[in-house]
Each structure stands twice: as C-alpha cells, then as structure tokens.
Amino acid sequence: MEKYHAAQFDELIRAALQVRLQAYAPYSRYQVGAAILTERLKIYSGCNVEAADYDGTHAEESALAAMVAAGERAPRLLVVVGALEGALPSLDAPNFTGPCGKCRQKLMEFSSLCGYDLDILEGIREPGVYKLRQLSELLPASFGPANIGVDLKKYRG
C-alpha cells in the first residue's frame, strides 16, 4: 500500500460514492459508482446507465470512457461501490463491489496498454482498513491484445 496515500483512497472512494448517486438504474435499482486514479494522479469517475434492452453501461466502463476522453490511458487504481437505490453508503462503509467479468476484460486492455497490473481497492470489514488486489488476480490467464498480435505502443498516453 506504500505506493498510495490514505488521502488518495479517501478521495477515490468519495468520487465513486458521489457519482453512484447519479446512476440511472430503473430496472435493477442497483446504483454503481466507479473511480479510477491514473498515473498522472487524476481521478475519473463513472456510474452505471441502464436501458430497457438490458445492455446498459457499467460504471467501470463510464469511468474508463471519461479517462480516455480526457486523453489518459494509464489507470493505476480502481474502486467500485454499489448499493440498492435509497441506500447511502459512506466513506466509513462504502460497500465495495468488484468489477464484473465484462469490466475486468476492459480494464485488462488498459493494463496491457500500460504494461503494469491495475490495483483494485477493496475494503476489509473494518472502517478505514483496505486491501489492494491486482486485476490479474481477478482475471487470471486473461486474453488481451498480445494474444491477437496487436502492439498497443502507439495508443499509450
């Protein structure tokens, strides 16, 4: 955890909690917020956006899109929080959730691009106690650009 400061964790969690409240989730009523800290120490956040065809956008995808739209390509740390509509997770009890398989694959694309493993912030059962997990732990033996002979050098930020 030495590569991050506690204040960065708090700022990232706050960003995810805040954007979660903007989620559009009329079907599942499960609001998700995600925040990404980049190599340049910028934070990009996103929320889930559902649609009647059930092919909505996940919070992690929204955060990645915001990051890419801002010209960044190097996510370092991710936090995802979620809860049913009406629930109010807080900094002390943010209700961490892990990225789904679809989002893990998209996140792996950027880990491949940057050449390092993305860290994911998870909570332990005590307020203020966190654990870092690496994306490769959640998506072992992943399939990515190298598997199909794609060199992403020109896409690096």
N, C-alpha and C positions, 0 to 999 in steps of 0.2 A: 504494500500500500504506500510505500515511500515515494512513488512517482506522482502521487496526488496529495493534495492538502484537504483537510476536513472541510474547509470552506468551499472547495470545488464540489465536493459531494453534496453539501447543503444547497449550493446554487443550482446544481444539476437536478436534484430532487425537486426543488421549488419550481423550476421551469416545467418539469414533467407534470407536477401536480396542478399547476396553473393552466397549462394547455389542455389537460384532461377535461377540464370543465367546459371547454369549447367543443368537445366531441359531438358529433352528430350520430346518435345511436338509437334511432326509434325502434329498431327491430330487436336487438339483443338487450338494449338498455345497459350494456356494459361499456362504460367510458374508459378509454385508454389514453394515456399521455406518454410520450417518449421524448427524451432529450439526449443529445449527443454532444460531447465535448470533443473538439477537434485538436489536431496537432498544433494549430495556431491559437489554441485556448479560447476559441469562440464556442458558443452554445447555440445549437439549432434544435428546435422542438417541433413536434407534430402530434396530432390526435387522429383517432380513427374517424372515418367518414363512411357510414353505411349507405346502401342503396337498396331499392326494392328487389333488384336482381340478385342480392346477396353477394355481389362481387365488389365489396367496398374496399376502401384503402385503409391499411393498418397504420397505427401511429408511428411505427418504426419507418415505414415507407414514407410517410409525410415528413418526418424529421430528416431522412436521407435526401428527399427531394429538396427541402429547404437548404440543406448543406450544399448540395450540388448546384442549385440555382444561385447560391452566393459565391460560387467559384471554388469551393473547397472540395477536397477528395480524400481527406485523411482523418477519419473518425478514430478517436483513441479510447473513449469511454462512453458507455451507453447505460441509461437507466430507463426502465419501463414500469409504470404504475397503472393499476386498473382497479375499478370497483363499479358496482351497480350504480345506476343513476340515483342521486339522492344521498349516497354515502359521501362522507367528507374525510378522505384520508388526510393525514397531516405529516409534517416533517418528522414528528416522533413516531408515527405509524403510517408510512406511505403506501403500504400494500403493494410491494414489489411483485411484478409478474415477469416471467421470462418471455423472450420473443418466440413466436410460433415457428414452425419449420420453414414456411414461405419467407418469413422475415430473416431467419437465420441464413438462408441461402443468399438473399440480397445483401445482408451485412458481410457475408463471406466474400462477396465480389469486391468490396472495398478493402477488406483485409488483404486480399490477394493483390489489389492495386498498390497498396501501401507497403506491403512486404512485412507486416507485423500483425500479431493477433490482437483483435479488438477485446478490450476488457468490458465486462458487464458487471455492474454494481448490484449486489443482492443484499438483502437485509437478513440479519440473524434475529432471533426472537427478542432481542433487547433493543430499545431505542438507542440510536447512535452507534450501533455495532454493525459493521458491514463486512461483506466478503466480496472479493473480486473473483470472478470466474472468467476464463478466456473462452471466446467464441468456439475455438477448436474443441473444447471440452463438450460443448453443446451440439456440435456438428462434426463429429469425428469422420475421418475418411471422406471429406467433402469433395464435391465436384465443382470445379471452377474453370476459369479462363485457360489455365495451363493444360487442362485435360483436352481441350479442343485446339491447342496450338495458338492461342491468342496471346500476344505480348501487349500488355497494357501501358508500357512506358510513356507513350505519347499522351495518355489520359491522366497522368499524375499531375497534381497541382503544382 
